[in-house]
């Protein structure tokens, strides 16, 4: 399983530690709520709203260097609108990994 990293954040921050910390704080604050909302709307079969949160989480994957996960999630995001859950298990398996990574920072 792919692991989060700070390579993209370090690249865009150009060594500005304060920027890195601010970006990570924002991601950390938003991610758990977005995950909760994803599960809520999925349970309610509101796939359009679930898709909204998948989209937001997908971009956080990119920022955390999860390139493969981003691509897999992109397929999931497009397919869920049609009621197709391809890559759902992978998507849901990467979420706790992202949270744990952020909590360790």
C-alpha positions as CSV (number, residue, x, y, z in Angstrom):
1,X,0.0,0.0,0.0
2,X,1.2,3.4,-0.9
3,X,2.3,5.6,2.0
4,X,1.8,9.4,2.4
5,X,4.8,11.6,2.3
6,X,5.8,15.3,2.4
7,X,7.7,15.5,-0.9
8,X,5.1,17.5,-2.8
9,X,4.6,19.9,0.2
10,X,8.3,20.4,0.5
11,X,8.6,21.0,-3.3
12,X,5.9,23.7,-3.3
13,X,7.0,25.3,0.0
14,X,10.6,25.8,-1.2
15,X,11.8,25.4,2.4
16,X,9.2,27.7,4.1
17,X,8.5,25.7,7.2
18,X,5.6,28.0,8.3
19,X,3.8,27.4,5.0
20,X,4.3,23.6,5.3
21,X,2.9,23.6,8.8
22,X,-0.1,25.8,7.8
23,X,-0.9,23.6,4.9
24,X,-0.7,20.4,7.0
25,X,-2.9,22.0,9.7
26,X,-5.6,22.8,7.2
27,X,-5.5,19.3,5.7
28,X,-5.6,17.7,9.1
29,X,-8.5,19.9,10.2
30,X,-10.6,19.2,7.1
31,X,-9.8,15.6,6.4
32,X,-11.6,13.8,9.3
33,X,-14.8,15.8,8.7
34,X,-14.7,15.1,5.0
35,X,-14.2,11.4,5.7
36,X,-17.2,11.4,8.2
37,X,-19.3,13.2,5.6
38,X,-18.3,10.7,2.9
39,X,-19.5,7.8,5.0
40,X,-22.7,9.6,6.0
41,X,-23.7,10.4,2.5
42,X,-22.7,6.9,1.2
43,X,-24.9,5.3,3.9
44,X,-27.7,7.6,2.8
45,X,-27.2,6.5,-0.8
46,X,-26.6,10.2,-1.7
47,X,-23.9,9.4,-4.2
48,X,-23.7,13.0,-5.5
49,X,-22.8,14.3,-2.0
50,X,-20.5,11.4,-1.4
51,X,-18.8,12.2,-4.7
52,X,-18.2,15.8,-3.5
53,X,-16.3,14.5,-0.5
54,X,-14.4,11.9,-2.5
55,X,-13.2,14.8,-4.8
56,X,-12.0,16.9,-1.8
57,X,-10.2,13.9,-0.3
58,X,-8.7,13.0,-3.6
59,X,-6.9,16.3,-3.8
60,X,-5.5,15.9,-0.3
61,X,-4.1,12.6,-1.5
62,X,-2.2,14.4,-4.2
63,X,-0.8,16.9,-1.7
64,X,0.3,14.0,0.5
65,X,2.2,12.4,-2.4
66,X,-0.3,9.6,-2.9
67,X,-0.1,9.6,-6.7
68,X,-1.4,6.0,-7.2
69,X,-4.2,6.6,-4.7
70,X,-5.2,9.8,-6.5
71,X,-5.5,7.9,-9.8
72,X,-7.5,5.1,-8.3
73,X,-9.7,7.5,-6.4
74,X,-10.3,9.5,-9.6
75,X,-11.8,6.3,-11.2
76,X,-13.9,5.7,-8.0
77,X,-15.2,9.3,-8.1
78,X,-16.3,9.0,-11.7
79,X,-17.9,5.6,-11.2
80,X,-19.8,6.2,-8.0
81,X,-22.1,8.6,-9.7
82,X,-23.4,5.7,-11.8
83,X,-23.7,3.5,-8.7
84,X,-20.6,1.6,-9.5
85,X,-18.3,1.1,-6.5
86,X,-15.1,0.1,-8.4
87,X,-12.1,1.0,-6.1
88,X,-14.3,1.7,-3.1
89,X,-12.3,-0.7,-0.9
90,X,-9.0,0.7,-1.9
91,X,-10.2,4.3,-1.3
92,X,-11.6,3.4,2.1
93,X,-8.4,1.6,3.0
94,X,-6.2,4.6,2.4
95,X,-8.2,7.0,4.6
96,X,-7.0,5.7,8.0
97,X,-3.4,5.7,6.6
98,X,-3.8,9.4,5.7
99,X,-5.2,10.3,9.1
100,X,-2.5,8.3,11.0
101,X,0.2,10.0,9.0
102,X,-1.2,13.5,9.8
103,X,-1.6,12.7,13.4
104,X,2.1,11.7,13.7
105,X,3.3,15.0,12.4
